[in-house]
Structure formats: C-alpha cells, structure tokens
Amino acid sequence: MGIVEVTIPITVVSIQVRTFEKSSCLQKINIPKSVCKIGDLVFYDCAFLKTVTIEKGKANISTKASTGCLKKDAMIIKMIIRLY
C-alpha cells in the first residue's frame, strides 16, 4: 500500500503543478500556513483523496488544483478545505 497521509513541512512555500498526480492511495494532505501557492493539477488523479487541510494563511489556490480528483464511485469531488 502507498502513502495515505502527507504533511507538508513548514519550510515549503509552494506546491508545484502535478505534485501529487496519480497518488492512488493518498487520502489526506495537511498544508501549513507557510504555503503561499498551490498550483494547477496538484491533486490530479488522486482517486481516494478526501481531505485537504490548510492552516489559515495566504495560500493562493489554483481553481484547477483538484481537477481530475475522483471518488471510488467516479463522482468528481471538490476539495474539502478546512482552515484553522
């Protein structure tokens, strides 16, 4: 089985295009407030991604960041973003 949860280190300021593309087991991502930019297709084809948690900050999130995310039942999902 692959990686199920990822916590981005506080030293990261940008998540580049297609960073987690085709991470077939990934379910949860934790993003610190240090991240200022989340690029296009970052979560592309992450079939089981359920939750993206972003600490309250100034993240500029691409409108295409979650393009291609599908649930097991093949319904297009929206990122669930919790701001803390």
Secondary structure, DSSP 8 states (H G I E B T S, - for coil): ----EEE--TT--EE-TTTTTT-TT--EEEE-TT--EE-TTTTTT-TT--EEEE-SS--EE-TTTTTT-B-TT--B----EEE-
